[in-house]
């Protein structure tokens, strides 16, 4: 029997203004299974200080499906952070 996974490797993709603030397109973080999206965002704000206070208004998707901050990460995933966009 295989022991349960103790960490998840989550690939985080940054878009638009968030990408500019983070100075990168993506980052991979290790999180515990069951970590909520909200906790993952807080972890990112600690890992990339330029993102502090910037992620609250963003939409988040796991593996290309929009989710809420209460959604739990239960497997390795791709987390996309998409800030509000305006234009004309």
N, C-alpha and C positions, 0 to 999 in steps of 0.2 A: 504494500500500500504506500502511495506517495504522500509525504507530509504536506500539509496545506502551505500555500505560498505565503511567505512572510512579508514580501514587498512586491509592489507593482511598479513596472516601468511605464510611465505615462509620457507620451510625446505631446508636447504642448505647442500649438501653432499660433503665432501672433499675426494679426492683420491690421492694416491701416495705421492709425495713430499709435496703437499699442505696440505695433512692430517698431515704429520709430522710437518710442520711449524705451523699449527694451534693447534697442540697437542690435536686434537679431530677428530672424524669421521663426526660429523655434528653439526649444530647450527640452531636454528629457529630465524628468524628476522621478525620484523613487518615493512612493507613498505606501502606506499600509492598506491592505484590502479593507473596504468598508469606509474609507475616507470619503466624505461628502465633497461635492464640487465646491461648495463654499469654503471648506477647509483647505482644499487644493488651491483655491484662489488666494487665500490668506498665506499659504506656504509660498506661493509665487511672489507675493508682495514682499515677503521676507528674503527671498532669494534674489529678486531683481528690484532693488529699492526704488528705482524710477517708476515702478508700477503702483506704489503705495497710493491708495485713494483713487485710483483710476479704473478699477475693474468692476465697481458696483453697477455701473450703467451698461456693462457689456452683456451681450448674448453669449451663451456657451453651448457648444455642441460636443457630444461624445460620439465618435465614429460617424460623423455627418448627420446626427439627429439632435435637434435642440433639446436641452434639458434644463431643469431648475437647479438652484444651488443646493437643494435637499437631496438630489440624486446621489447615490453611492457608487463609487468606483469599485468594481468587484473583479476586474481583470485588466490586463495590460490594455491600454486604450490610446486613442488619439483625441486630445482635448483641444478644440479650436476656440479661441477667444476673439470675438468680433465686436468692436466698438460701434456705437451708434454712428450712422453716416448721414450727412446732410449735403445738400447740393442743389444746384438749380440748372 
